[in-house]
Amino acid sequence: MATKTESIEVDTATAAALKTRAAERGVSVSELVAELVPLSLDDEAVAELDRRWAAVEAGAVTIPQAELEAWLRTWGTPDFRPRSR
């Protein structure tokens, strides 16, 4: 059974990055992109993401980047602690 394909235009730098990442993982660019796009994302999930982003834009409290990076560096170490909300 033949698979139907479509072409999507991206800039040269993006194409190169996708090809490099796919080669590193040993998959095709199509397979890589399919992994990056969650197929189960439904309208309700998109609406929730939109709601959360609107809250951030309206000034909702977020985690400072430096604090989040420091916490991520603890993953896999004895210093790791689950984040509290």
C-alpha positions in Angstrom: 0.0 0.0 0.0 1.5 3.3 -1.1 1.6 6.1 1.5 0.3 9.5 0.4 2.8 12.3 1.1 2.7 16.0 1.1 5.4 18.6 1.0 5.7 21.4 3.6 8.0 24.3 3.1 10.5 25.3 5.8 13.5 27.5 5.7 17.0 26.0 4.9 18.2 26.2 8.5 15.1 24.4 9.8 15.4 21.7 7.1 19.1 21.2 8.0 18.3 20.9 11.7 15.5 18.4 11.1 17.7 16.3 8.9 20.6 16.4 11.4 18.3 15.5 14.3 16.6 12.7 12.3 20.0 11.2 11.3 21.2 11.4 15.0 18.1 9.3 16.0 18.3 7.0 13.0 14.9 7.9 11.7 13.5 9.7 8.7 12.5 13.4 8.8 8.9 12.3 8.5 9.2 10.0 11.5 10.9 12.7 13.5 8.2 15.3 12.7 5.5 12.8 13.6 7.1 12.3 17.0 7.2 16.0 17.5 3.5 16.6 16.7 1.2 14.9 19.3 -1.5 13.3 17.2 -3.8 13.0 20.2 -4.1 16.8 20.6 -7.8 17.5 20.3 -9.8 20.7 20.4 -10.2 20.5 24.1 -6.5 20.1 24.7 -5.8 23.1 22.4 -8.4 25.2 24.2 -6.7 24.3 27.5 -3.3 25.4 26.2 -4.9 28.6 24.9 -6.5 29.3 28.3 -3.2 28.7 30.1 -1.3 31.0 27.6 -3.9 33.7 28.0 -3.4 33.5 31.8 0.4 34.0 31.4 -0.2 36.9 29.1 -2.6 38.4 31.6 0.2 38.3 34.3 -0.3 34.9 35.9 2.6 33.9 38.1 5.2 31.8 36.3 8.4 30.1 37.3 11.5 32.2 36.5 13.7 30.5 33.9 16.8 30.4 36.1 14.9 28.7 38.9 13.5 26.1 36.5 16.9 25.4 35.0 18.4 24.9 38.4 15.7 22.4 39.3 16.1 20.6 36.0 19.8 20.2 36.7 18.9 18.1 39.8 17.1 15.5 37.7 18.9 12.1 38.2 20.9 13.4 41.2 20.4 12.8 44.9 19.4 16.5 45.2 16.3 16.0 43.0 13.0 16.9 44.7 9.6 17.0 43.0 8.4 20.6 42.4 5.6 21.9 44.5 3.0 24.0 42.8 
